[in-house]
């Protein structure tokens, strides 16, 4: 009994299958691109648009902050003339704890223990490095925090209101999405300005009396950094 020959006939439907698959993939890619574009255009909660700082709207003092970059903790400084510099980087990390007249004071933790490093804000030169007795420092009474130096932000009905933590004095009111907020902010030593960091990773500066909207002083600032004003004394 002979076997039936195999049917090797290719139908038009089968021949078109690869073409249909490619067309379907292209259509899917176009659809995904359209969805992404729509999200970018309509769905992203953009931060309030603000003008950049200039010499006419800048405070007299500078502001410093830390940021980790390539396994190093770097000090960045925003100057009244609009410059943003990076005078110092180190692998032992740390936090800025003061900025008196002699330089930026960085509290660092290395293999040798806790140290305080005083750094020239312009050149990055290490002016002084001294060991810190951590236990003794913890036992010393700390002075009370300056009244009304810190800020908070609250949302209601699509409006963000930034106020001083203690007095409730209004610094800034703006329409903004709920996801946008000020993560930290502190008043300058002279009391006239407030430096703030927002969820768009921007360093903002605003007059403490709320008479004008904030200006953008720098970008790429870690959201949870607390700005350190030039002229801030040690505790």
Backbone torsions as a table, in degrees:
resi	resn	phi	psi	omega
1	UNK	NA	121.0	-176.6
2	UNK	-81.1	146.8	179.1
3	UNK	-78.1	147.8	178.5
4	UNK	-69.6	136.2	-179.8
5	UNK	-63.5	145.0	177.3
6	UNK	-68.0	141.4	178.4
7	UNK	-86.3	108.2	-178.8
8	UNK	-103.2	14.9	-179.4
9	UNK	-71.0	131.4	177.7
10	UNK	-101.2	121.0	-179.8
11	UNK	-79.8	163.1	178.3
12	UNK	-63.1	-33.4	179.8
13	UNK	-66.0	-42.8	179.3
14	UNK	-66.5	-38.2	-178.2
15	UNK	-65.9	-30.6	-178.0
16	UNK	-84.7	-7.3	-173.8
17	UNK	-59.1	-47.5	178.3
18	UNK	-59.6	-40.4	179.6
19	UNK	-64.2	-39.2	178.8
20	UNK	-66.5	-36.9	179.9
21	UNK	-63.4	-44.9	179.5
22	UNK	-63.6	-42.4	179.1
23	UNK	-61.9	-41.0	179.6
24	UNK	-64.8	-40.1	178.5
25	UNK	-63.4	-43.0	179.1
26	UNK	-63.1	-42.4	179.7
27	UNK	-63.3	-40.6	178.7
28	UNK	-64.0	-41.6	179.1
29	UNK	-63.1	-41.2	178.7
30	UNK	-64.0	-40.5	180.0
31	UNK	-64.5	-43.6	178.4
32	UNK	-61.6	-43.7	179.3
33	UNK	-61.7	-38.7	179.4
34	UNK	-66.6	-39.9	178.6
35	UNK	-64.5	-44.9	179.0
36	UNK	-61.5	-43.4	179.2
37	UNK	-62.1	-39.8	179.8
38	UNK	-65.7	-40.5	178.0
39	UNK	-63.5	-44.1	179.8
40	UNK	-63.9	-36.2	-176.0
41	UNK	-79.7	-40.0	-171.3
42	UNK	-117.3	-24.5	-169.2
43	UNK	-99.5	-11.9	-177.0
44	UNK	-86.1	131.3	179.8
45	UNK	-81.5	96.9	-177.0
46	UNK	-77.8	144.8	176.5
47	UNK	-72.3	161.0	176.7
48	UNK	-58.2	139.4	177.5
49	UNK	-78.9	130.9	-177.7
50	UNK	-134.4	149.0	178.4
51	UNK	-75.5	157.4	177.1
52	UNK	-78.7	157.0	178.4
53	UNK	-68.8	149.8	171.1
54	UNK	-141.5	174.7	-174.0
55	UNK	-63.4	-23.9	179.6
56	UNK	-80.0	-14.3	-177.8
57	UNK	-125.0	23.6	-175.9
58	UNK	-107.7	146.1	174.2
59	UNK	-73.2	170.0	-179.6
60	UNK	-80.2	-22.5	-177.0
61	UNK	-100.5	156.5	177.1
62	UNK	-91.4	172.3	178.3
63	UNK	-134.1	139.1	179.7
64	UNK	-121.3	155.9	174.9
65	UNK	-157.3	164.7	179.0
66	UNK	-101.7	153.8	171.4
67	UNK	-157.4	136.4	177.1
68	UNK	-79.4	129.9	179.5
69	UNK	-145.2	120.6	177.9
70	UNK	51.9	50.6	176.6
71	UNK	65.1	19.9	175.1
72	UNK	-130.1	147.4	173.9
73	UNK	-94.7	118.5	-175.0
74	UNK	-111.5	140.7	173.6
75	UNK	-91.0	127.2	175.4
76	UNK	-112.7	145.9	-178.5
77	UNK	-130.7	127.5	172.4
78	UNK	-100.1	121.6	-176.2
79	UNK	-99.7	156.6	-178.4
80	UNK	-57.9	-24.4	179.9
81	UNK	-85.0	5.8	177.4
82	UNK	97.9	-12.0	178.8
83	UNK	-67.8	147.4	169.7
84	UNK	-126.4	118.7	-175.8
85	UNK	-118.5	162.4	177.0
86	UNK	-126.6	84.5	-172.2
87	UNK	-78.1	-18.5	-170.5
88	UNK	-151.4	135.2	172.5
89	UNK	-136.8	146.1	178.9
90	UNK	-153.3	156.3	-177.7
91	UNK	-87.2	-11.5	-176.7
92	UNK	-87.5	6.5	173.5
93	UNK	66.8	-151.4	179.1
94	UNK	119.3	-179.5	178.3
95	UNK	-139.5	149.8	177.6
96	UNK	-78.3	126.1	-176.5
97	UNK	-113.5	-13.1	179.7
98	UNK	-169.5	164.8	173.5
99	UNK	-145.9	71.1	176.8
100	UNK	-76.0	-170.8	-173.5
101	UNK	-63.2	-30.0	-174.9
102	UNK	-83.3	-10.4	176.6
103	UNK	145.5	175.4	178.9
104	UNK	-74.1	129.8	-179.7
105	UNK	-101.3	119.5	-179.3
106	UNK	-111.0	124.8	174.3
107	UNK	-90.8	115.1	-173.3
108	UNK	-119.8	156.2	179.8
109	UNK	-125.5	112.7	179.1
110	UNK	-123.2	-172.7	179.9
111	UNK	-62.4	-29.6	-178.3
112	UNK	-84.5	3.4	-179.0
113	UNK	109.6	-165.8	-176.3
114	UNK	-85.3	135.3	179.9
115	UNK	-134.8	157.0	170.5
116	UNK	-112.0	126.3	-178.5
117	UNK	-116.1	125.9	176.0
118	UNK	-100.4	126.3	-170.2
119	UNK	-123.8	135.5	173.9
120	UNK	-68.7	121.1	-174.1
121	UNK	-67.6	-25.5	-179.4
122	UNK	-83.8	-47.4	-171.5
123	UNK	-100.7	-20.1	-175.1
124	UNK	82.3	3.6	179.7
125	UNK	-66.9	137.8	175.5
126	UNK	-79.7	113.2	-178.2
127	UNK	-82.5	-39.8	-177.7
128	UNK	-153.0	144.4	174.0
129	UNK	-135.9	122.4	-178.2
130	UNK	-138.2	146.1	178.4
131	UNK	-71.6	148.5	179.7
132	UNK	-118.9	130.4	174.5
133	UNK	-82.2	100.3	-173.5
134	UNK	-61.0	-42.5	-178.6
135	UNK	-65.4	-42.2	179.3
136	UNK	-65.0	-39.0	-179.6
137	UNK	-64.3	-38.3	180.0
138	UNK	-68.7	-30.6	-177.7
139	UNK	-80.2	-19.6	-179.4
140	UNK	-73.7	136.6	177.4
141	UNK	-66.2	134.9	179.0
142	UNK	-93.7	140.1	178.2
143	UNK	-65.7	154.4	178.7
144	UNK	-63.2	144.1	179.0
145	UNK	-63.3	143.9	178.4
146	UNK	-56.4	136.1	-177.4
147	UNK	-66.0	134.3	170.8
148	UNK	65.1	29.3	178.5
149	UNK	-91.2	-20.4	-173.6
150	UNK	-102.5	156.4	-177.0
151	UNK	-120.9	162.8	175.3
152	UNK	-139.3	160.3	177.4
153	UNK	-129.1	141.3	-178.7
154	UNK	-135.6	145.8	178.3
155	UNK	-109.3	142.1	171.9
156	UNK	-157.7	121.0	177.6
157	UNK	54.4	43.4	176.0
158	UNK	77.5	11.1	-179.6
159	UNK	-118.1	128.9	174.9
160	UNK	-95.2	130.4	176.3
161	UNK	-122.0	124.5	179.1
162	UNK	-106.3	125.6	-176.5
163	UNK	-133.2	165.5	170.7
164	UNK	-73.8	137.4	-174.9
165	UNK	-58.2	-41.5	-173.4
166	UNK	-85.7	-54.3	-173.3
167	UNK	-86.0	-22.0	-175.9
168	UNK	80.0	6.2	178.0
169	UNK	-61.2	131.7	-174.7
170	UNK	-78.5	129.5	178.6
171	UNK	-102.6	-39.0	-174.3
172	UNK	-157.2	134.8	173.5
173	UNK	-128.4	129.6	-175.2
174	UNK	-154.8	147.4	171.9
175	UNK	-72.2	128.7	-175.9
176	UNK	-157.6	150.1	176.4
177	UNK	-65.2	156.5	-176.7
178	UNK	-61.5	-27.1	-178.5
179	UNK	-74.2	-14.2	-178.2
180	UNK	-93.2	136.3	177.7
181	UNK	-160.2	170.1	171.8
182	UNK	-92.8	123.8	-176.1
183	UNK	-90.5	-25.9	176.4
184	UNK	-159.1	156.2	178.5
185	UNK	-169.6	144.2	-178.3
186	UNK	-146.7	145.2	-178.2
187	UNK	-79.5	147.9	179.1
188	UNK	-71.4	156.4	-179.5
189	UNK	-56.3	-31.8	179.4
190	UNK	-81.5	-6.7	175.8
191	UNK	84.0	-1.8	-172.4
192	UNK	-91.2	-19.3	-172.0
193	UNK	-132.5	161.2	173.6
194	UNK	-131.3	127.8	173.1
195	UNK	-99.3	131.9	-175.4
196	UNK	-134.9	152.7	173.0
197	UNK	-116.9	135.3	-178.3
198	UNK	-113.6	175.2	-178.0
199	UNK	-73.1	-4.8	172.1
200	UNK	-91.8	12.4	178.5
201	UNK	61.1	38.9	178.6
202	UNK	-113.1	142.5	169.2
203	UNK	-90.7	120.0	-179.3
204	UNK	-111.2	153.4	173.8
205	UNK	-133.8	138.3	-176.1
206	UNK	-145.1	149.3	175.8
207	UNK	-68.5	136.4	-172.6
208	UNK	-64.0	-23.5	-179.0
209	UNK	-83.5	-0.2	177.8
210	UNK	71.6	19.7	-175.9
211	UNK	-78.3	-12.3	179.5
212	UNK	-147.3	159.3	178.7
213	UNK	-76.8	159.7	-178.2
214	UNK	-63.3	159.5	172.2
215	UNK	-115.2	152.0	178.0
216	UNK	-86.5	121.1	-177.3
217	UNK	-99.1	-33.1	-179.8
218	UNK	-160.8	161.3	176.5
219	UNK	-123.4	177.7	-178.4
220	UNK	58.6	40.2	176.5
221	UNK	-101.0	129.9	178.3
222	UNK	-56.3	134.4	-172.4
223	UNK	-55.4	-35.9	-172.0
224	UNK	-99.2	15.2	174.7
225	UNK	-72.5	143.4	173.6
226	UNK	-103.5	117.7	-178.3
227	UNK	-62.7	145.2	177.4
228	UNK	-115.4	118.7	-179.2
229	UNK	-78.7	141.4	168.8
230	UNK	-61.3	131.8	-177.0
231	UNK	99.4	1.5	178.0
232	UNK	-82.4	117.8	-176.1
233	UNK	-77.2	162.1	173.1
234	UNK	-62.6	153.9	175.0
235	UNK	-63.1	NA	NA
